[in-house]
Amino acid sequence: MSFFLTTPTAIDLGVNIDHVATLRNARGTTYPDPIRAALAAEEAGADAITLHLREDRRHIVDADVRRLRPLLKTRMNLECAVTAEMLDIACEVRPHDACLVPEKRAELTTEGGLDVAGHFEAVRAACKQLADVGVRVSLFIDPDETQIRAAHEAGAPVIELHTGRYAEAHDEAEQQREYERIVAGVRAGAQLGLKVNAGHGLHYTNVQQIAVIDGIVELNIGHAIVAHAIFAGWDNAVREMKAIMVAARVAALHGAR
């Protein structure tokens, strides 16, 4: 586990291994092995391993989840939809964290946050089902006060704020508006006593501004690391992302003094 966890300037990196599995499945081979990628990411400084078991199994499959769970030295953050099938799998595997996310079969990647307020009873029941077997629940939501309050009321101790609109903004003004929404969301979550994570669309040149936000505990990043690894190597790609995040956080803290 990374030594950064013991420092007051810590910010954790959850490495998403989905797109290692995407590359494997593109040719129907057994390689590259996402399990090997997960273990190497831990050695390179990852504080958690994130993987999304989608209903269509387009990348991660059930066997990946079951193989990986007993091998991790850090934490498994299993992303899944609020369905009976997925909740049963999560309760069986018992990852350290289960992040509940919305799913649409036609989407290339998760397009927005879970509508907790609109599906409150189902989400609350899912939170209880997972908590009853010792799984910490995270809800992937937009940085919206209504959704943040609903997440708290549903019993989730953790939220992950969707940074996709910030990452995909068309101009600086739009990006700044989305950034301010994220900052406000972090503050709202922290005031309610929630652990606040963030992720989606973050890469090596836009992660710095998110990493400096006081109150964000963990960033979950996958596609950018997998893409960079083609040129830099997997270990280096993980180390570089973690170093960028921590350097931004340290610089912000020193600048505030």
C-alpha positions in Angstrom: 0.0 0.0 0.0 1.2 3.5 -0.8 3.1 5.4 1.9 1.1 8.4 1.0 -1.7 7.0 3.1 0.2 7.9 6.3 0.8 11.5 5.4 -1.6 14.5 6.2 -1.5 15.4 2.5 -2.8 12.1 1.3 -5.1 11.7 -1.6 -5.8 8.2 -2.8 -5.7 6.8 -6.3 -8.2 4.1 -7.2 -7.0 2.5 -10.5 -9.8 1.2 -12.7 -8.8 -1.9 -14.6 -11.9 -2.1 -16.9 -10.1 -1.2 -20.1 -7.4 -3.8 -19.6 -10.3 -6.2 -19.8 -11.7 -4.3 -22.8 -8.5 -4.9 -24.7 -8.5 -8.6 -23.7 -12.1 -9.0 -24.8 -11.6 -7.2 -28.2 -9.9 -10.4 -29.5 -11.4 -13.0 -27.1 -8.1 -13.9 -25.7 -6.9 -14.5 -22.1 -4.5 -11.5 -22.2 -3.9 -8.9 -21.1 -4.9 -10.2 -17.7 -6.8 -7.5 -15.7 -5.8 -9.4 -12.5 -2.1 -9.0 -13.3 -2.8 -5.3 -14.0 -4.5 -4.9 -10.7 -1.6 -6.4 -8.7 1.0 -4.4 -10.6 -1.0 -1.2 -10.0 -0.9 -1.9 -6.3 2.9 -2.3 -6.4 3.1 0.9 -8.3 1.2 2.9 -5.6 -2.5 2.4 -6.3 -4.5 2.7 -3.1 -7.5 0.8 -4.4 -8.5 -1.2 -7.5 -11.8 -0.3 -9.1 -13.7 -2.6 -11.6 -17.2 -2.3 -13.0 -19.1 -5.5 -13.5 -21.7 -4.4 -16.1 -24.8 -6.3 -16.8 -23.7 -7.0 -20.3 -20.2 -8.1 -19.2 -18.6 -6.0 -21.9 -15.2 -5.9 -20.1 -15.0 -7.2 -16.6 -16.6 -10.6 -16.1 -17.7 -12.5 -13.0 -14.6 -14.7 -12.9 -12.4 -11.5 -12.8 -14.1 -10.3 -9.7 -13.9 -13.6 -7.9 -10.3 -14.2 -8.8 -9.2 -10.8 -7.8 -10.9 -10.4 -4.4 -8.6 -12.6 -2.3 -5.5 -11.4 -4.0 -5.7 -7.7 -3.3 -3.5 -6.1 -0.6 -5.4 -2.8 -0.8 -9.1 -2.5 -1.5 -11.6 -3.7 -4.1 -14.0 -1.1 -5.2 -16.7 -3.0 -7.2 -18.9 -0.8 -9.4 -22.3 -2.3 -10.1 -25.9 -1.4 -11.0 -28.8 -1.4 -8.5 -30.2 -4.8 -9.7 -31.0 -7.9 -7.8 -28.4 -9.9 -9.8 -25.5 -7.4 -9.2 -26.4 -6.9 -5.5 -26.4 -10.6 -4.9 -22.9 -10.9 -6.6 -21.6 -8.1 -4.5 -22.9 -9.7 -1.3 -21.3 -13.0 -2.3 -17.9 -11.5 -3.2 -17.9 -8.9 -0.4 -15.6 -6.2 -1.8 -14.3 -3.6 0.6 -16.5 -1.0 -1.3 -19.4 -1.3 -3.6 -20.1 1.7 -5.8 -23.6 1.8 -7.1 -23.8 3.3 -10.6 -26.5 3.8 -13.3 -26.3 1.8 -16.4 -27.6 2.1 -20.0 -26.8 -0.8 -22.4 -26.1 1.6 -25.4 -23.6 3.9 -23.5 -19.9 3.7 -24.2 -19.2 4.5 -20.6 -21.2 5.7 -17.6 -22.9 9.0 -18.8 -24.0 10.5 -15.5 -24.7 10.0 -11.9 -27.2 7.7 -10.2 -30.6 9.4 -9.6 -30.7 8.6 -5.9 -33.6 11.0 -5.2 -35.7 9.5 -8.0 -35.1 5.9 -7.0 -34.7 6.5 -3.3 -36.4 3.4 -1.9 -34.5 1.0 -4.2 -31.2 2.7 -3.4 -31.8 2.7 0.3 -32.7 -1.0 0.3 -29.5 -1.7 -1.7 -27.4 0.2 0.8 -28.9 -1.8 3.7 -28.4 -5.1 1.9 -24.7 -4.4 1.3 -24.1 -2.9 4.7 -25.6 -5.9 6.4 -22.8 -8.1 5.0 -20.1 -5.7 5.8 -19.7 -4.0 2.4 -19.1 -0.2 2.5 -21.4 1.5 0.0 -20.5 4.4 -2.3 -23.0 6.1 -4.6 -21.8 7.6 -7.9 -23.7 10.8 -8.3 -23.6 14.2 -9.9 -22.3 17.1 -7.8 -25.9 18.1 -7.0 -27.1 19.0 -3.5 -30.4 17.2 -3.9 -28.6 14.0 -4.8 -26.0 14.4 -2.1 -28.6 14.8 0.6 -30.5 11.8 -0.8 -27.4 9.7 -0.7 -26.9 10.6 2.9 -30.5 9.8 3.8 -30.2 6.5 1.9 -27.5 5.4 4.3 -24.4 5.6 2.1 -21.3 6.5 3.9 -19.4 7.4 0.7 -20.2 9.3 -2.4 -18.2 9.5 -5.7 -18.8 12.8 -7.5 -19.1 12.5 -11.3 -16.4 14.7 -12.9 -17.3 13.9 -16.5 -18.9 17.2 -17.4 -15.8 19.0 -16.0 -13.5 16.8 -18.0 -15.5 17.1 -21.2 -16.2 20.8 -21.0 -16.1 22.6 -24.4 -14.4 25.8 -23.1 -12.8 27.3 -20.0 -16.0 29.0 -18.9 -18.0 25.8 -19.0 -15.2 23.9 -17.2 -15.0 26.5 -14.5 -18.8 26.3 -13.9 -18.5 22.5 -13.6 -15.5 22.8 -11.4 -17.4 25.1 -9.0 -20.2 22.5 -8.9 -17.7 19.9 -7.8 -16.2 22.1 -5.1 -19.7 22.8 -3.8 -20.5 19.2 -3.9 -17.4 18.2 -1.9 -18.3 20.8 0.7 -21.9 19.6 0.9 -20.9 16.0 1.3 -18.2 16.7 3.9 -20.7 18.8 6.0 -22.9 15.7 6.1 -20.0 13.5 7.3 -19.7 11.6 4.0 -16.4 10.4 2.6 -16.1 12.2 -0.8 -14.4 10.6 -3.8 -14.5 11.7 -7.4 -13.9 10.4 -10.9 -14.8 10.0 -14.5 -12.9 11.5 -17.5 -9.9 12.5 -15.5 -6.5 12.4 -17.2 -2.9 13.6 -16.8 -3.6 17.3 -17.6 -7.0 17.9 -15.9 -6.6 15.9 -12.7 -4.5 18.6 -10.9 -7.4 21.0 -10.4 -9.6 18.2 -8.9 -6.8 16.8 -6.7 -6.3 20.2 -5.0 -9.9 20.3 -3.7 -9.7 20.0 0.1 -12.1 17.2 1.2 -11.7 14.8 -1.8 -10.3 11.6 -0.4 -9.9 9.4 -3.5 -9.9 9.8 -7.3 -10.8 6.8 -9.5 -9.1 6.8 -12.9 -8.8 4.1 -15.5 -9.0 4.9 -19.2 -6.3 7.6 -19.1 -3.9 5.3 -17.2 -4.5 2.4 -19.6 -4.0 4.7 -22.6 -0.8 6.2 -21.2 0.6 2.8 -20.4 0.8 1.9 -24.1 3.6 4.4 -24.4 5.0 4.7 -20.8 4.4 1.2 -19.4 1.8 0.2 -16.8 3.9 0.8 -13.7 5.1 4.2 -14.8 1.6 5.2 -15.8 0.2 4.5 -12.4 3.2 6.1 -10.6 3.0 9.2 -12.7 -0.7 9.7 -12.0 -0.3 9.3 -8.3 2.7 11.7 -8.3 0.7 14.3 -10.2 -2.2 14.1 -7.8 -0.1 14.2 -4.6 2.1 17.1 -5.9 -1.0 19.1 -6.7 -2.4 18.5 -3.2 0.9 19.3 -1.5 1.3 22.5 -3.5 -2.2 23.7 -2.7 -1.7 23.0 1.0 1.6 24.9 1.1 0.1 27.8 -0.8 -2.8 28.1 1.7 -0.4 28.6 4.6 
